[in-house]
């Protein structure tokens, strides 16, 4: 089994079971120091751009599920994360993760349950966070299996990032991009637990930004950060420190990465890697390599920019209606076609394949 390090520190100590191994994992406290961060709203681009998310989805529904109201921590151009309420609770999970090298591939086997403790989801009415968000989703186990390059290479040109899973942490939590379903700065607007995580509609617990529950030892105050996760293209995502200096988006390229010496599979190697930063877009802004193909249920928002017409003008007839529905849902039209099947459309089947609520698919397709 590929070594899973670093693990989160325990407070209190608890155990998780990895495939063929066990590791002590736990919770770090949420940082209490107040500081303002620039608000990332509007920083969505149709091409690679420093400090932006090059998003495959370009149209967003302003009424999509999300935070009920904006809290007092959000200003006109910045926000103070220390003033945000965190979802209450300290729930432990039976996390199972294996990262296994097989030749030139790194195999990921995960049950999607976090190795860190979480808040209570759905958010309880008695929770002060309920005033701002009413996340009704539970955290569910999933069977996630995919492969990515063990020796990733830069692609000819950067690729856009989808909504949904774009990577995984070493503590078995999915990484999503910086955007919420409305296209806004998710860490600023959405309410998370003390580890900066929460579940989406199908129950996949995930982070949009750096979690205080990821243990970055960086070998002392003058060291370089540990690897904290992997993007789907195989490149590592490291903590924000390099030789003791804390990096920001301004230090990174348009995909939120850089080339410098890092610890990779037990050796110090000078290579391209992504960086978790405190400021937007937090994780990655685009893919520098070729991303792994995920199971259909995890491919929310995959494909090209949402709503872009195909070459030669807009499609006609039933295909046009299907294309409109696919654009609204943020999935490729051919994927939607396969999911719903031949008439009459099977919305429950489509929901399982796409990871999108059946009723939302029904509404996007005109209630048919």
N, C-alpha and C positions, 0 to 999 in steps of 0.2 A: 504494500500500500504506500502511496506517495505520502510523505510526512506532512501533517496538517499543523503548520505553525505560522504565526504565533497564536496561542490560545488566549481567550479573554481571562482576566484574573477573576477570582471568585470573591464575592462578598454578598451573601454568605457563600461558602463552598457548596457546589453541587456537581453531579456527574452527568455526562452525556455519553452515549454509546456511539462510537464511530464504527464503520464496517471493519471488523477484525481488530479493532483497537478501542481504547477509551482515553479521554483526555479531560482534565479538570478545566471547566469553563465557568465564567461568572459575569458579574456586572460591575462596571465602573460608574461612579457618580456623574450626573450631568453637570457640566461646568457652570459654576455660579457667577463667574465674572461677567458683568454687563458690558456689551460692546455692540456697536451698530455694524451691520453688514449691508452692502449695496443690494437693492432689490433687483432681481433678475427679470421682472416682468417686461415682456416685449423683446427680449433678447433671444429670439428664435430666427434662424436664418435658413436660406435655401442653398447655402454653400458654406464651406468651412470658414469660420470667422472666430478669432480669439475672443473669449469671454461670452460666446454664444453656444446654443445648441443647434447643430445642423440636424434638424428633425425631418424624418421621413414623413411625418404627419404635419401638414401645414395649416389646416383649418381646424379650429377647435370650437366646441360648443360652450358658450358662456354660461349656459344653464346646466352643464354636466355636473354629476354628483361631486361633492367636495366639501370644503369648509362651509358652514352655514352662514357665518358672518366673519368679516375681518376683525381681528382683535386690536387692542390699543398698542400692540407692539409693532404694528406696521405703519410706517410713515409714507410720505409721497415718493421718496426715492431710496429709502433704507428701512431696515427692520432690526429689532433687538431680540435675538433668540432667547436671551435670559429671562424675558418677560412672558414668554409663551408658556401656557400651562401644559404639562405632560400628562398623558393618560395614566391614571393610577393603576397600581397592581405590580406584582412581581411573580410572574408565572414561568415555570421551567418546562422544558420540552425534551422529548426523546429524539434529539437531533442525530441524524445519520448522514455522513458525508464521506465519500472516498474520491480522492484525486489520484488517479493511477496513470503512470506513464507506460505506454505500449508503443515502442518504436518512436515514430515521429508524432504520435498522437498523445494527448492528455485526455483521459476519459473522466468524465464527471458523473458520479452517481450520488443522487441526493434525494432525501425525502422532504426537502423544503422547510423543515422545522428548524427554528433558530437555536443555536447553541447558547445564546445569551437569553437572559430573562426578558419577558415582555410585559406590557401592560394588559389590562383586562379588555378584551374585545369580544363582542361589540361593546362600545363605550356605554357605561352604565349611566342611568339618569342622575344618580347621586354624585357622579364625577364632575368636578368643576369644569373639566374640558368639554362636557356635554353641551355647555352653553354655546360653544363655538363650532363644534363638529359632532355629528351623530353617526359616526362610522358604524354601520350595522353589520359589518363583516366579521366572521370568525376566522381564526387562524387554522388552516387545514393542511394536512400532509398531502404531498403530491409525489408522484414517481417521476423524477427528472433524470434523464440519461441523455448525454450528448458528448461529442468529442470535438476538441479544438486542437490547433497545432501546439506541440510541445516546444517547438522552435519557431515561433511566429515570425513572419516576414512582412515588411511593408508592402501594401498593395500599390498598384500604379497610381491610384488617386484615392483620397479619403471617401468613406461612405457615410451615409446618414445613419442616425440612430433611431430605432423604433420606440414607440411607447411599449411598456412592458419590460421584461427582463433583458438587460444588456450585459450582465455579468453576475458573478457570485463571490461572496466573501469567504474567507477561510473559516468563518464561524457559521457557514451554511445559510446565509441570508441572501436572497436575490438583491441585485442592484438594479434600480430603475434610473432613467435619466432625470434631469432636474425639473421636468415639467409635470404639472398635474393635468387632469383631464380637461381643464379649461385653457391649457397652454400657459399658465402662470408659474411663477417660482414656487414649486411645491414645498420646500422646507420653510418658506416664509409664510405661506397661507394655510397649509394643512396642519392638522394636529397629530403629533406622533407620541409615542411613549418615551420613557427616559433614555432609551437607546436610539432614538430617532427613527423608529420603525413603526409600521402599521400594515394591516392586510388590505388587499384590494378585493374586487367582487368575488373572485373564485377562492379567496382565502390565502393567497400567496403573500406571506409576510415579506416586506422589502424595505430597503433604505433608498432614499434619494440623495443623501449626502453622507459625510463622514460621521460615523457613530462613535460616541464616547465609550462604547462598550467593546470596541476593537482595540486590542492591546498592542500599541506601537512602542516597543522597548527602545528601538533605534540604537542599541548598544551604548547608552549613555547620552548626556546632553549635547555632545559634539558629533553625534553619529548621524547616520542616514537611516531613514525610516525602513521598517520591515515591509514585506509584501502583505497586503491586507485582503487581496482578492484578485480575480482574473476577469478581464473583459472577454466577451464571446469570441474575439479574434485571437485569443491566446496570450495577448500581452498582459503583463502584471499591472495591478493597480497598487501603488505604494502610498504610505502615509506622507504627510506634507513636508517632512524635514530632509534636508540634504546638507550633510556636514554641519549639522547644528542650526542651519538657517531655515526658517519657515517659508515655504514657497507659496505664491499666490498665482492666480490665473495669468497675471502679467508676465510671469516667469516661464510660461508654457506656450506651446504652439496652439493652433486652432482646434486640435483634437484633445487638448488638455494633457499633453504629454511632453516628454523631452528625452534626450539621449544622454545618459551619464552612468557611472558605475553603480550597480545595485547587486544585492545578493539574489542569485537565480539558481535554483536547484542545488543549493549548497556551495556555490562558487560565486566570487565577485566577478561580474561580467559587465562590460560597458555595452548597454543596449537601450533600445527605445522602450519606454514604459509610460503608463499613465500615472497621474498623481491625484489623490484626494486632496482637495483644498478646502479651506473654510469658506471661501467666497464662490459665488456662482461662476460656472455651472457645476461645481462641486466634484463631479466624477469624470466623465468623458464628454467631449463635445461632438465627436464623430469617431468612426472607426478608422484607424490607420492600417489595419490588416483586414483580412477577409473573415467575417464573423461566422461562427458555427450555426448550423441550422437547428433550431429548437423544435420540440414537438409542437404540433399545430395549436394545442391548447395554451401555449405560452407565447404565441407569435402575435400578440396584440399590437396593432399598428405597424406590422411589417410591410415591406414594399416601398414603393416610391412616394414622393410627396403627395399628400392627400388632395384629391380633387383635380390634379393635373390631367387635362384631356389627352387621349392617345394621339399619335401622329395622324394627320389627315383630317382632323376635326373631331367633333364629339360623336360618340356612338349613337346608333339609332335603335328605336323599338325597345323590346324587352331588355336587351343588353344595356341600353341607356339607363333604364330604371335600376337594373342591377348595379351598374357602375355608380349611380348616385348613392345607392344604399351602401356600397362598399366604401365610397369616399366618406360618408357620414360615420361609418363604423371604424374607419381607419385600417382596412384590410384590403389586400389585392382582390380585384373582382373575380379572378379565376379561383381563388381560395374560397371566397364566399359562395361561388357557384357549386364547388365541390361539397361544401359544408351543408348547404340547404338541400342538395340533391334535386332530383327531378320533381316537377309539380305533382302533388301539392308540396310546398316546402316543409321540411321537418325542422322546426325551430329548436326543439330540444336537442336534436342531434347536432345542429349547428352550434348551439351554445356550448356543448361539450367539446367540440373540435376547436372553436375559436376562443373559448374562455370569456365569452361575452354573454350577459343575461339574455335569455330567450325573448323576453318581452321587448328588449331594446332592439334586437334583430328584427322582430316582427314590425315594430314601429318604423324602423329605417326602410323596410321594404313595403311601406304603405299599408301595413296591417293585413297583408295578404297571407 
